[in-house]
């Protein structure tokens, strides 16, 4: 993983709460997966000097929600459940990449999985369910 945000990354327009976690970027799709990145900055750190777990969860949620919207064509998709496993802490300045894939799509729900990778290791795995369309 490169030490900087790739040149072909497109910044995601964020509003509300998500403005506080950004900037976040989307990369061109690769092998049927949606790709997103962000660089760990001082505002993303916890008291232990590593990336805050809530930041990784928020990034996973944004990446997975956007992917749900892309694959369904829905204007909105609401998080029903999100399960995260923390595997390694991220470090200041590290670029984190989210690789998202759809595991199943039903009429009203879409199921996704994600891996958040740092520059050398897997940081977090996530799986979740999104409601297609208006908030529940």
N, CA, C and O atoms as CSV, one atom per row, in Angstrom:
chain,resi,resn,atom,element,x,y,z
A,1,UNK,N,N,0.849,-1.180,0.000
A,1,UNK,CA,C,0.000,0.000,0.000
A,1,UNK,C,C,0.894,1.242,0.000
A,1,UNK,O,O,1.854,1.302,0.768
A,2,UNK,N,N,0.600,2.223,-0.839
A,2,UNK,CA,C,1.433,3.426,-0.892
A,2,UNK,C,C,1.334,4.247,0.387
A,2,UNK,O,O,0.375,4.113,1.148
A,3,UNK,N,N,2.327,5.092,0.617
A,3,UNK,CA,C,2.341,5.915,1.826
A,3,UNK,C,C,1.527,7.187,1.684
A,3,UNK,O,O,1.366,7.923,2.658
A,4,UNK,N,N,1.012,7.462,0.501
A,4,UNK,CA,C,0.170,8.632,0.263
A,4,UNK,C,C,-1.112,8.185,-0.418
A,4,UNK,O,O,-1.212,7.062,-0.913
A,5,UNK,N,N,-2.096,9.088,-0.435
A,5,UNK,CA,C,-3.342,8.812,-1.139
A,5,UNK,C,C,-3.025,8.717,-2.635
A,5,UNK,O,O,-2.384,9.619,-3.174
A,6,UNK,N,N,-3.454,7.655,-3.318
A,6,UNK,CA,C,-3.168,7.513,-4.752
A,6,UNK,C,C,-3.729,8.674,-5.567
A,6,UNK,O,O,-4.767,9.241,-5.225
A,7,UNK,N,N,-3.035,9.020,-6.643
A,7,UNK,CA,C,-3.420,10.162,-7.478
A,7,UNK,C,C,-4.781,9.977,-8.131
A,7,UNK,O,O,-5.463,10.963,-8.410
A,8,UNK,N,N,-5.196,8.731,-8.381
A,8,UNK,CA,C,-6.488,8.503,-9.033
A,8,UNK,C,C,-7.655,8.396,-8.049
A,8,UNK,O,O,-8.770,8.054,-8.442
A,9,UNK,N,N,-7.401,8.687,-6.781
A,9,UNK,CA,C,-8.462,8.653,-5.767
A,9,UNK,C,C,-9.339,9.893,-5.888
A,9,UNK,O,O,-8.848,10.996,-6.130
A,10,UNK,N,N,-10.643,9.695,-5.717
A,10,UNK,CA,C,-11.613,10.790,-5.788
A,10,UNK,C,C,-12.162,11.053,-4.388
A,10,UNK,O,O,-12.676,10.140,-3.741
A,11,UNK,N,N,-12.055,12.297,-3.916
A,11,UNK,CA,C,-12.557,12.612,-2.576
A,11,UNK,C,C,-14.072,12.446,-2.534
A,11,UNK,O,O,-14.786,12.886,-3.435
A,12,UNK,N,N,-14.545,11.807,-1.473
A,12,UNK,CA,C,-15.977,11.590,-1.276
A,12,UNK,C,C,-16.566,12.833,-0.626
A,12,UNK,O,O,-16.025,13.346,0.353
A,13,UNK,N,N,-17.670,13.310,-1.172
A,13,UNK,CA,C,-18.384,14.441,-0.578
A,13,UNK,C,C,-19.115,13.940,0.660
A,13,UNK,O,O,-19.972,13.060,0.570
A,14,UNK,N,N,-18.777,14.497,1.805
A,14,UNK,CA,C,-19.341,14.051,3.075
A,14,UNK,C,C,-20.107,15.174,3.751
A,14,UNK,O,O,-19.743,16.343,3.627
A,15,UNK,N,N,-21.151,14.826,4.455
A,15,UNK,CA,C,-21.912,15.804,5.221
A,15,UNK,C,C,-22.162,15.289,6.620
A,15,UNK,O,O,-21.871,14.133,6.928
A,16,UNK,N,N,-22.698,16.146,7.464
A,16,UNK,CA,C,-23.048,15.749,8.827
A,16,UNK,C,C,-21.865,15.198,9.597
A,16,UNK,O,O,-20.750,15.709,9.496
A,17,UNK,N,N,-22.118,14.151,10.366
A,17,UNK,CA,C,-21.091,13.523,11.193
A,17,UNK,C,C,-19.872,13.118,10.371
A,17,UNK,O,O,-18.737,13.276,10.821
A,18,UNK,N,N,-20.103,12.599,9.176
A,18,UNK,CA,C,-19.005,12.074,8.362
A,18,UNK,C,C,-17.963,13.126,7.995
A,18,UNK,O,O,-16.824,12.779,7.684
A,19,UNK,N,N,-18.339,14.415,8.026
A,19,UNK,CA,C,-17.349,15.475,7.771
A,19,UNK,C,C,-16.228,15.439,8.800
A,19,UNK,O,O,-15.089,15.795,8.495
A,20,UNK,N,N,-16.548,15.008,10.019
A,20,UNK,CA,C,-15.552,14.985,11.087
A,20,UNK,C,C,-14.532,13.866,10.917
A,20,UNK,O,O,-13.428,13.961,11.453
A,21,UNK,N,N,-14.874,12.812,10.185
A,21,UNK,CA,C,-13.953,11.688,10.030
A,21,UNK,C,C,-13.106,11.787,8.766
A,21,UNK,O,O,-12.094,11.096,8.650
A,22,UNK,N,N,-13.502,12.634,7.817
A,22,UNK,CA,C,-12.813,12.739,6.531
A,22,UNK,C,C,-11.523,13.521,6.612
A,22,UNK,O,O,-11.114,13.952,7.690
A,23,UNK,N,N,-10.887,13.701,5.482
A,23,UNK,CA,C,-11.368,13.331,4.151
A,23,UNK,C,C,-11.210,11.830,3.875
A,23,UNK,O,O,-10.258,11.186,4.317
A,24,UNK,N,N,-12.188,11.303,3.121
A,24,UNK,CA,C,-12.182,9.921,2.669
A,24,UNK,C,C,-12.208,9.926,1.145
A,24,UNK,O,O,-12.742,10.851,0.533
A,25,UNK,N,N,-11.636,8.901,0.537
A,25,UNK,CA,C,-11.501,8.856,-0.917
A,25,UNK,C,C,-11.984,7.519,-1.467
A,25,UNK,O,O,-11.934,6.496,-0.784
A,26,UNK,N,N,-12.454,7.545,-2.716
A,26,UNK,CA,C,-12.855,6.334,-3.430
A,26,UNK,C,C,-11.876,6.122,-4.575
A,26,UNK,O,O,-11.501,7.063,-5.275
A,27,UNK,N,N,-11.473,4.878,-4.752
A,27,UNK,CA,C,-10.579,4.497,-5.841
A,27,UNK,C,C,-11.373,3.765,-6.915
A,27,UNK,O,O,-12.457,3.250,-6.638
A,28,UNK,N,N,-10.846,3.712,-8.139
A,28,UNK,CA,C,-11.517,2.925,-9.177
A,28,UNK,C,C,-11.704,1.476,-8.708
A,28,UNK,O,O,-10.842,0.914,-8.033
A,29,UNK,N,N,-12.843,0.883,-9.079
A,29,UNK,CA,C,-13.138,-0.498,-8.683
A,29,UNK,C,C,-12.086,-1.446,-9.233
A,29,UNK,O,O,-11.511,-1.221,-10.298
A,30,UNK,N,N,-11.851,-2.507,-8.480
A,30,UNK,CA,C,-10.844,-3.488,-8.869
A,30,UNK,C,C,-11.374,-4.885,-8.555
A,30,UNK,O,O,-11.757,-5.161,-7.418
A,31,UNK,N,N,-11.398,-5.755,-9.539
A,31,UNK,CA,C,-11.789,-7.153,-9.348
A,31,UNK,C,C,-13.133,-7.299,-8.639
A,31,UNK,O,O,-13.282,-8.160,-7.771
A,32,UNK,N,N,-14.106,-6.472,-8.996
A,32,UNK,CA,C,-15.434,-6.587,-8.415
A,32,UNK,C,C,-15.567,-6.065,-7.003
A,32,UNK,O,O,-16.577,-6.320,-6.347
A,33,UNK,N,N,-14.577,-5.343,-6.521
A,33,UNK,CA,C,-14.628,-4.786,-5.174
A,33,UNK,C,C,-14.592,-3.268,-5.249
A,33,UNK,O,O,-13.950,-2.691,-6.127
A,34,UNK,N,N,-15.285,-2.635,-4.325
A,34,UNK,CA,C,-15.199,-1.184,-4.208
A,34,UNK,C,C,-14.045,-0.874,-3.259
A,34,UNK,O,O,-13.879,-1.547,-2.242
A,35,UNK,N,N,-13.254,0.136,-3.585
A,35,UNK,CA,C,-12.076,0.487,-2.794
A,35,UNK,C,C,-12.173,1.921,-2.292
A,35,UNK,O,O,-12.556,2.823,-3.038
A,36,UNK,N,N,-11.824,2.128,-1.026
A,36,UNK,CA,C,-11.849,3.449,-0.400
A,36,UNK,C,C,-10.572,3.595,0.422
A,36,UNK,O,O,-10.022,2.599,0.891
A,37,UNK,N,N,-10.096,4.828,0.600
A,37,UNK,CA,C,-8.891,5.058,1.399
A,37,UNK,C,C,-9.022,6.320,2.244
A,37,UNK,O,O,-9.798,7.223,1.928
A,38,UNK,N,N,-8.252,6.361,3.316
A,38,UNK,CA,C,-8.035,7.588,4.082
A,38,UNK,C,C,-6.664,7.485,4.726
A,38,UNK,O,O,-6.118,6.394,4.893
A,39,UNK,N,N,-6.115,8.642,5.087
A,39,UNK,CA,C,-4.820,8.675,5.754
A,39,UNK,C,C,-5.039,9.040,7.215
A,39,UNK,O,O,-5.712,10.024,7.520
A,40,UNK,N,N,-4.470,8.245,8.117
A,40,UNK,CA,C,-4.637,8.475,9.549
A,40,UNK,C,C,-3.930,9.767,9.936
A,40,UNK,O,O,-2.717,9.900,9.778
A,41,UNK,N,N,-4.707,10.712,10.445
A,41,UNK,CA,C,-4.178,11.998,10.885
A,41,UNK,C,C,-4.291,12.149,12.394
A,41,UNK,O,O,-4.854,11.280,13.060
A,42,UNK,N,N,-3.763,13.241,12.946
A,42,UNK,CA,C,-3.816,13.458,14.393
A,42,UNK,C,C,-5.232,13.404,14.967
A,42,UNK,O,O,-5.421,12.924,16.085
A,43,UNK,N,N,-6.225,13.887,14.225
A,43,UNK,CA,C,-7.598,13.895,14.747
A,43,UNK,C,C,-8.209,12.493,14.817
A,43,UNK,O,O,-9.258,12.312,15.435
A,44,UNK,N,N,-7.573,11.510,14.198
A,44,UNK,CA,C,-8.079,10.139,14.193
A,44,UNK,C,C,-7.485,9.284,15.313
A,44,UNK,O,O,-7.827,8.107,15.435
A,45,UNK,N,N,-6.600,9.859,16.133
A,45,UNK,CA,C,-5.848,9.090,17.120
A,45,UNK,C,C,-6.589,8.962,18.450
A,45,UNK,O,O,-7.420,9.799,18.803
A,46,UNK,N,N,-6.263,7.890,19.180
A,46,UNK,CA,C,-6.779,7.723,20.539
A,46,UNK,C,C,-5.679,8.061,21.544
A,46,UNK,O,O,-4.579,8.452,21.156
A,47,UNK,N,N,-5.976,7.910,22.827
A,47,UNK,CA,C,-5.008,8.257,23.877
A,47,UNK,C,C,-3.779,7.352,23.865
A,47,UNK,O,O,-2.731,7.732,24.388
A,48,UNK,N,N,-3.889,6.169,23.281
A,48,UNK,CA,C,-2.760,5.237,23.219
A,48,UNK,C,C,-1.814,5.535,22.057
A,48,UNK,O,O,-0.781,4.882,21.912
A,49,UNK,N,N,-2.170,6.530,21.221
A,49,UNK,CA,C,-1.301,6.902,20.112
A,49,UNK,C,C,-1.505,6.075,18.857
A,49,UNK,O,O,-0.647,6.062,17.975
A,50,UNK,N,N,-2.635,5.384,18.769
A,50,UNK,CA,C,-2.983,4.639,17.559
A,50,UNK,C,C,-4.342,5.131,17.071
A,50,UNK,O,O,-5.019,5.890,17.765
A,51,UNK,N,N,-4.743,4.695,15.868
A,51,UNK,CA,C,-6.027,5.143,15.331
A,51,UNK,C,C,-7.158,4.672,16.254
A,51,UNK,O,O,-7.145,3.542,16.741
A,52,UNK,N,N,-8.122,5.545,16.481
A,52,UNK,CA,C,-9.272,5.225,17.326
A,52,UNK,C,C,-10.126,4.163,16.634
A,52,UNK,O,O,-10.389,4.262,15.436
A,53,UNK,N,N,-10.553,3.162,17.374
A,53,UNK,CA,C,-11.386,2.105,16.812
A,53,UNK,C,C,-12.672,2.635,16.207
A,53,UNK,O,O,-13.164,2.099,15.214
A,54,UNK,N,N,-13.219,3.691,16.807
A,54,UNK,CA,C,-14.430,4.300,16.271
A,54,UNK,C,C,-14.203,4.901,14.894
A,54,UNK,O,O,-15.118,4.934,14.071
A,55,UNK,N,N,-12.986,5.377,14.636
A,55,UNK,CA,C,-12.665,5.914,13.313
A,55,UNK,C,C,-12.674,4.797,12.281
A,55,UNK,O,O,-13.223,4.958,11.191
A,56,UNK,N,N,-12.069,3.671,12.621
A,56,UNK,CA,C,-12.066,2.545,11.684
A,56,UNK,C,C,-13.484,2.051,11.426
A,56,UNK,O,O,-13.828,1.715,10.293
A,57,UNK,N,N,-14.310,2.005,12.474
A,57,UNK,CA,C,-15.701,1.575,12.299
A,57,UNK,C,C,-16.480,2.572,11.440
A,57,UNK,O,O,-17.261,2.171,10.578
A,58,UNK,N,N,-16.269,3.867,11.674
A,58,UNK,CA,C,-16.957,4.889,10.871
A,58,UNK,C,C,-16.531,4.788,9.408
A,58,UNK,O,O,-17.366,4.892,8.510
A,59,UNK,N,N,-15.236,4.584,9.167
A,59,UNK,CA,C,-14.736,4.436,7.799
A,59,UNK,C,C,-15.349,3.199,7.136
A,59,UNK,O,O,-15.775,3.259,5.983
A,60,UNK,N,N,-15.392,2.084,7.863
A,60,UNK,CA,C,-16.007,0.867,7.322
A,60,UNK,C,C,-17.474,1.116,6.992
A,60,UNK,O,O,-17.953,0.688,5.941
A,61,UNK,N,N,-18.191,1.801,7.876
A,61,UNK,CA,C,-19.613,2.075,7.664
A,61,UNK,C,C,-19.833,2.943,6.428
A,61,UNK,O,O,-20.722,2.660,5.624
A,62,UNK,N,N,-19.037,3.991,6.270
A,62,UNK,CA,C,-19.169,4.864,5.097
A,62,UNK,C,C,-18.871,4.071,3.820
A,62,UNK,O,O,-19.634,4.134,2.856
A,63,UNK,N,N,-17.768,3.332,3.817
A,63,UNK,CA,C,-17.380,2.576,2.622
A,63,UNK,C,C,-18.436,1.530,2.261
A,63,UNK,O,O,-18.777,1.366,1.090
A,64,UNK,N,N,-18.942,0.834,3.254
A,64,UNK,CA,C,-19.926,-0.210,2.997
A,64,UNK,C,C,-21.275,0.386,2.595
A,64,UNK,O,O,-21.955,-0.155,1.724
A,65,UNK,N,N,-21.662,1.486,3.218
A,65,UNK,CA,C,-22.922,2.153,2.854
A,65,UNK,C,C,-22.872,2.663,1.424
A,65,UNK,O,O,-23.831,2.505,0.668
A,66,UNK,N,N,-21.760,3.272,1.057
A,66,UNK,CA,C,-21.619,3.781,-0.314
A,66,UNK,C,C,-21.638,2.646,-1.323
A,66,UNK,O,O,-22.220,2.778,-2.400
A,67,UNK,N,N,-21.013,1.544,-0.983
A,67,UNK,CA,C,-21.029,0.390,-1.877
A,67,UNK,C,C,-22.450,-0.153,-2.016
A,67,UNK,O,O,-22.869,-0.510,-3.117
A,68,UNK,N,N,-23.186,-0.217,-0.920
A,68,UNK,CA,C,-24.583,-0.680,-0.971
A,68,UNK,C,C,-25.398,0.203,-1.909
A,68,UNK,O,O,-26.195,-0.296,-2.703
A,69,UNK,N,N,-25.196,1.516,-1.816
A,69,UNK,CA,C,-25.914,2.440,-2.702
A,69,UNK,C,C,-25.510,2.237,-4.157
A,69,UNK,O,O,-26.357,2.268,-5.049
A,70,UNK,N,N,-24.222,2.032,-4.398
A,70,UNK,CA,C,-23.739,1.837,-5.770
A,70,UNK,C,C,-24.332,0.583,-6.411
A,70,UNK,O,O,-24.768,0.621,-7.562
A,71,UNK,N,N,-24.349,-0.518,-5.676
A,71,UNK,CA,C,-24.798,-1.780,-6.275
A,71,UNK,C,C,-26.316,-1.884,-6.375
A,71,UNK,O,O,-26.830,-2.644,-7.195
A,72,UNK,N,N,-27.040,-1.126,-5.548
A,72,UNK,CA,C,-28.504,-1.199,-5.586
A,72,UNK,C,C,-29.120,-0.074,-6.399
A,72,UNK,O,O,-30.262,-0.181,-6.846
A,73,UNK,N,N,-28.366,1.010,-6.595
A,73,UNK,CA,C,-28.909,2.176,-7.274
A,73,UNK,C,C,-29.851,2.983,-6.403
A,73,UNK,O,O,-30.508,3.907,-6.883
A,74,UNK,N,N,-29.923,2.642,-5.126
A,74,UNK,CA,C,-30.810,3.344,-4.193
A,74,UNK,C,C,-30.196,4.674,-3.780
A,74,UNK,O,O,-28.975,4.801,-3.686
A,75,UNK,N,N,-31.040,5.656,-3.537
A,75,UNK,CA,C,-30.561,6.950,-3.060
A,75,UNK,C,C,-30.007,6.869,-1.656
A,75,UNK,O,O,-29.093,7.610,-1.295
A,76,UNK,N,N,-30.566,5.961,-0.859
A,76,UNK,CA,C,-30.086,5.757,0.503
A,76,UNK,C,C,-30.072,4.270,0.824
A,76,UNK,O,O,-30.865,3.494,0.291
A,77,UNK,N,N,-29.169,3.894,1.694
A,77,UNK,CA,C,-29.138,2.560,2.292
A,77,UNK,C,C,-28.764,2.763,3.753
A,77,UNK,O,O,-27.760,3.410,4.054
A,78,UNK,N,N,-29.554,2.223,4.646
A,78,UNK,CA,C,-29.350,2.430,6.082
A,78,UNK,C,C,-28.715,1.204,6.726
A,78,UNK,O,O,-29.086,0.069,6.429
A,79,UNK,N,N,-27.758,1.448,7.606
A,79,UNK,CA,C,-27.091,0.366,8.316
A,79,UNK,C,C,-28.076,-0.317,9.259
A,79,UNK,O,O,-28.690,0.329,10.108
A,80,UNK,N,N,-28.219,-1.631,9.099
A,80,UNK,CA,C,-29.043,-2.442,9.996
A,80,UNK,C,C,-28.145,-3.072,11.054
A,80,UNK,O,O,-28.473,-3.067,12.241
A,81,UNK,N,N,-27.008,-3.616,10.615
A,81,UNK,CA,C,-26.038,-4.177,11.558
A,81,UNK,C,C,-24.641,-4.030,10.974
A,81,UNK,O,O,-24.445,-4.046,9.759
A,82,UNK,N,N,-23.681,-3.887,11.874
A,82,UNK,CA,C,-22.276,-3.789,11.485
A,82,UNK,C,C,-21.459,-4.475,12.573
A,82,UNK,O,O,-21.483,-4.062,13.732
A,83,UNK,N,N,-20.739,-5.519,12.196
A,83,UNK,CA,C,-19.912,-6.277,13.129
A,83,UNK,C,C,-18.462,-6.097,12.711
A,83,UNK,O,O,-18.107,-6.335,11.557
A,84,UNK,N,N,-17.619,-5.673,13.658
A,84,UNK,CA,C,-16.210,-5.411,13.352
A,84,UNK,C,C,-15.302,-6.212,14.271
A,84,UNK,O,O,-15.583,-6.377,15.458
A,85,UNK,N,N,-14.220,-6.701,13.707
A,85,UNK,CA,C,-13.165,-7.364,14.467
A,85,UNK,C,C,-11.885,-6.566,14.273
A,85,UNK,O,O,-11.434,-6.361,13.146
A,86,UNK,N,N,-11.303,-6.117,15.382
A,86,UNK,CA,C,-10.079,-5.324,15.355
A,86,UNK,C,C,-8.883,-6.265,15.429
A,86,UNK,O,O,-8.771,-7.064,16.359
A,87,UNK,N,N,-7.991,-6.168,14.449
A,87,UNK,CA,C,-6.879,-7.107,14.356
A,87,UNK,C,C,-5.528,-6.486,14.696
A,87,UNK,O,O,-4.661,-7.162,15.249
A,88,UNK,N,N,-5.339,-5.213,14.373
A,88,UNK,CA,C,-4.073,-4.525,14.626
A,88,UNK,C,C,-4.336,-3.033,14.663
A,88,UNK,O,O,-5.206,-2.550,13.938
A,89,UNK,N,N,-3.608,-2.284,15.488
A,89,UNK,CA,C,-3.802,-0.831,15.502
A,89,UNK,C,C,-3.159,-0.160,14.292
A,89,UNK,O,O,-2.125,-0.607,13.795
A,90,UNK,N,N,-3.784,0.915,13.827
A,90,UNK,CA,C,-3.207,1.727,12.763
A,90,UNK,C,C,-2.347,2.826,13.359
A,90,UNK,O,O,-2.565,3.246,14.496
A,91,UNK,N,N,-1.374,3.289,12.598
A,91,UNK,CA,C,-0.406,4.290,13.070
A,91,UNK,C,C,-0.600,5.630,12.362
A,91,UNK,O,O,-1.111,5.682,11.244
A,92,UNK,N,N,-0.194,6.693,13.013
A,92,UNK,CA,C,-0.266,8.043,12.459
A,92,UNK,C,C,0.431,8.090,11.100
A,92,UNK,O,O,1.556,7.612,10.955
A,93,UNK,N,N,-0.244,8.667,10.109
A,93,UNK,CA,C,0.307,8.809,8.767
A,93,UNK,C,C,0.043,7.634,7.849
A,93,UNK,O,O,0.229,7.740,6.636
A,94,UNK,N,N,-0.388,6.519,8.408
A,94,UNK,CA,C,-0.640,5.316,7.608
A,94,UNK,C,C,-1.871,5.508,6.722
A,94,UNK,O,O,-2.872,6.080,7.152
A,95,UNK,N,N,-1.786,5.024,5.486
A,95,UNK,CA,C,-2.933,5.031,4.582
A,95,UNK,C,C,-3.691,3.724,4.795
A,95,UNK,O,O,-3.109,2.640,4.759
A,96,UNK,N,N,-4.994,3.844,5.015
A,96,UNK,CA,C,-5.851,2.679,5.244
A,96,UNK,C,C,-6.762,2.509,4.033
A,96,UNK,O,O,-7.393,3.463,3.578
A,97,UNK,N,N,-6.822,1.295,3.523
A,97,UNK,CA,C,-7.660,0.979,2.369
A,97,UNK,C,C,-8.788,0.056,2.809
A,97,UNK,O,O,-8.553,-0.935,3.500
A,98,UNK,N,N,-10.015,0.386,2.408
A,98,UNK,CA,C,-11.175,-0.477,2.656
A,98,UNK,C,C,-11.524,-1.186,1.361
A,98,UNK,O,O,-11.784,-0.542,0.344
A,99,UNK,N,N,-11.530,-2.501,1.397
A,99,UNK,CA,C,-11.931,-3.325,0.253
A,99,UNK,C,C,-13.297,-3.907,0.592
A,99,UNK,O,O,-13.425,-4.710,1.517
A,100,UNK,N,N,-14.305,-3.502,-0.153
A,100,UNK,CA,C,-15.687,-3.882,0.155
A,100,UNK,C,C,-16.241,-4.773,-0.949
A,100,UNK,O,O,-16.001,-4.535,-2.133
A,101,UNK,N,N,-16.980,-5.796,-0.550
A,101,UNK,CA,C,-17.646,-6.656,-1.530
A,101,UNK,C,C,-19.043,-7.010,-1.033
A,101,UNK,O,O,-19.293,-7.099,0.169
A,102,UNK,N,N,-19.933,-7.206,-1.978
A,102,UNK,CA,C,-21.298,-7.630,-1.669
A,102,UNK,C,C,-21.283,-9.146,-1.529
A,102,UNK,O,O,-20.774,-9.849,-2.402
A,103,UNK,N,N,-21.841,-9.649,-0.426
A,103,UNK,CA,C,-21.908,-11.097,-0.234
A,103,UNK,C,C,-23.274,-11.655,-0.620
A,103,UNK,O,O,-23.399,-12.827,-0.974
A,104,UNK,N,N,-24.298,-10.800,-0.548
A,104,UNK,CA,C,-25.646,-11.224,-0.938
A,104,UNK,C,C,-26.518,-9.993,-1.091
A,104,UNK,O,O,-26.365,-9.009,-0.367
A,105,UNK,N,N,-27.435,-10.063,-2.047
A,105,UNK,CA,C,-28.393,-8.976,-2.243
A,105,UNK,C,C,-29.783,-9.577,-2.318
A,105,UNK,O,O,-30.039,-10.467,-3.130
A,106,UNK,N,N,-30.682,-9.092,-1.470
A,106,UNK,CA,C,-32.076,-9.523,-1.474
A,106,UNK,C,C,-32.940,-8.351,-1.934
A,106,UNK,O,O,-32.415,-7.316,-2.346
A,107,UNK,N,N,-34.245,-8.507,-1.864
A,107,UNK,CA,C,-35.142,-7.458,-2.351
A,107,UNK,C,C,-35.013,-6.174,-1.538
A,107,UNK,O,O,-34.990,-5.085,-2.111
A,108,UNK,N,N,-34.929,-6.284,-0.212
A,108,UNK,CA,C,-34.895,-5.082,0.633
A,108,UNK,C,C,-33.601,-4.926,1.418
A,108,UNK,O,O,-33.403,-3.910,2.084
A,109,UNK,N,N,-32.719,-5.917,1.350
A,109,UNK,CA,C,-31.478,-5.877,2.121
A,109,UNK,C,C,-30.285,-6.219,1.240
A,109,UNK,O,O,-30.402,-6.961,0.264
A,110,UNK,N,N,-29.134,-5.661,1.608
A,110,UNK,CA,C,-27.881,-6.026,0.952
A,110,UNK,C,C,-26.870,-6.344,2.052
A,110,UNK,O,O,-26.796,-5.644,3.062
A,111,UNK,N,N,-26.098,-7.401,1.846
A,111,UNK,CA,C,-25.135,-7.891,2.825
A,111,UNK,C,C,-23.737,-7.665,2.259
A,111,UNK,O,O,-23.462,-7.989,1.104
A,112,UNK,N,N,-22.858,-7.103,3.092
A,112,UNK,CA,C,-21.518,-6.750,2.624
A,112,UNK,C,C,-20.452,-7.223,3.598
A,112,UNK,O,O,-20.725,-7.489,4.769
A,113,UNK,N,N,-19.229,-7.322,3.086
A,113,UNK,CA,C,-18.060,-7.626,3.900
A,113,UNK,C,C,-16.962,-6.646,3.509
A,113,UNK,O,O,-16.891,-6.204,2.362
A,114,UNK,N,N,-16.112,-6.313,4.466
A,114,UNK,CA,C,-15.016,-5.382,4.189
A,114,UNK,C,C,-13.762,-5.797,4.941
A,114,UNK,O,O,-13.819,-6.397,6.014
A,115,UNK,N,N,-12.639,-5.460,4.347
A,115,UNK,CA,C,-11.339,-5.594,4.993
A,115,UNK,C,C,-10.679,-4.232,4.963
A,115,UNK,O,O,-10.591,-3.611,3.904
A,116,UNK,N,N,-10.214,-3.756,6.110
A,116,UNK,CA,C,-9.463,-2.508,6.188
A,116,UNK,C,C,-8.005,-2.868,6.372
A,116,UNK,O,O,-7.621,-3.465,7.377
A,117,UNK,N,N,-7.189,-2.494,5.384
A,117,UNK,CA,C,-5.777,-2.848,5.372
A,117,UNK,C,C,-4.922,-1.607,5.547
A,117,UNK,O,O,-5.158,-0.581,4.910
A,118,UNK,N,N,-3.936,-1.710,6.411
A,118,UNK,CA,C,-2.936,-0.666,6.537
A,118,UNK,C,C,-1.862,-0.897,5.488
A,118,UNK,O,O,-2.064,-1.640,4.528
A,119,UNK,N,N,-0.732,-0.259,5.679
A,119,UNK,CA,C,0.334,-0.364,4.686
A,119,UNK,C,C,1.008,-1.728,4.680
A,119,UNK,O,O,1.617,-2.108,3.681
A,120,UNK,N,N,0.907,-2.476,5.789
A,120,UNK,CA,C,1.550,-3.791,5.834
A,120,UNK,C,C,0.633,-4.906,6.315
A,120,UNK,O,O,0.892,-6.075,6.027
A,121,UNK,N,N,-0.434,-4.577,7.039
A,121,UNK,CA,C,-1.256,-5.605,7.671
A,121,UNK,C,C,-2.741,-5.296,7.590
A,121,UNK,O,O,-3.150,-4.166,7.327
A,122,UNK,N,N,-3.529,-6.324,7.822
A,122,UNK,CA,C,-4.969,-6.198,7.951
A,122,UNK,C,C,-5.279,-5.607,9.326
A,122,UNK,O,O,-4.841,-6.140,10.346
A,123,UNK,N,N,-6.039,-4.498,9.353
A,123,UNK,CA,C,-6.369,-3.819,10.609
A,123,UNK,C,C,-7.712,-4.260,11.174
A,123,UNK,O,O,-7.858,-4.424,12.386
A,124,UNK,N,N,-8.701,-4.455,10.288
A,124,UNK,CA,C,-10.063,-4.704,10.737
A,124,UNK,C,C,-10.813,-5.478,9.665
A,124,UNK,O,O,-10.609,-5.260,8.471
A,125,UNK,N,N,-11.677,-6.380,10.097
A,125,UNK,CA,C,-12.634,-7.003,9.187
A,125,UNK,C,C,-14.025,-6.610,9.651
A,125,UNK,O,O,-14.265,-6.420,10.844
A,126,UNK,N,N,-14.941,-6.488,8.696
A,126,UNK,CA,C,-16.309,-6.077,9.023
A,126,UNK,C,C,-17.293,-6.829,8.149
A,126,UNK,O,O,-16.996,-7.193,7.011
A,127,UNK,N,N,-18.466,-7.051,8.707
A,127,UNK,CA,C,-19.575,-7.585,7.924
A,127,UNK,C,C,-20.825,-6.868,8.391
A,127,UNK,O,O,-20.927,-6.460,9.548
A,128,UNK,N,N,-21.774,-6.719,7.481
A,128,UNK,CA,C,-22.969,-5.995,7.868
A,128,UNK,C,C,-24.104,-6.147,6.896
A,128,UNK,O,O,-23.980,-6.748,5.828
A,129,UNK,N,N,-25.225,-5.576,7.309
A,129,UNK,CA,C,-26.461,-5.613,6.539
A,129,UNK,C,C,-26.978,-4.195,6.383
A,129,UNK,O,O,-26.977,-3.417,7.338
A,130,UNK,N,N,-27.424,-3.855,5.167
A,130,UNK,CA,C,-27.980,-2.529,4.888
A,130,UNK,C,C,-29.377,-2.672,4.313
A,130,UNK,O,O,-29.628,-3.536,3.473
A,131,UNK,N,N,-30.289,-1.815,4.772
A,131,UNK,CA,C,-31.645,-1.756,4.226
A,131,UNK,C,C,-31.607,-0.881,2.988
A,131,UNK,O,O,-31.084,0.233,3.022
A,132,UNK,N,N,-32.157,-1.381,1.905
A,132,UNK,CA,C,-32.184,-0.650,0.643
A,132,UNK,C,C,-33.319,0.361,0.677
A,132,UNK,O,O,-34.459,0.021,0.995
A,133,UNK,N,N,-32.999,1.599,0.349
A,133,UNK,CA,C,-34.026,2.641,0.280
A,133,UNK,C,C,-34.131,3.432,1.560
A,133,UNK,O,O,-33.154,3.575,2.295
A,134,UNK,N,N,-35.323,3.950,1.829
A,134,UNK,CA,C,-35.538,4.839,2.968
A,134,UNK,C,C,-35.132,4.193,4.284
A,134,UNK,O,O,-35.166,2.972,4.437
A,135,UNK,N,N,-34.745,5.052,5.236
A,135,UNK,CA,C,-34.355,4.587,6.564
A,135,UNK,C,C,-35.501,3.813,7.208
A,135,UNK,O,O,-36.673,4.137,7.018
A,136,UNK,N,N,-35.140,2.793,7.970
A,136,UNK,CA,C,-36.145,1.925,8.614
A,136,UNK,C,C,-36.942,2.654,9.667
A,136,UNK,O,O,-37.821,2.064,10.295
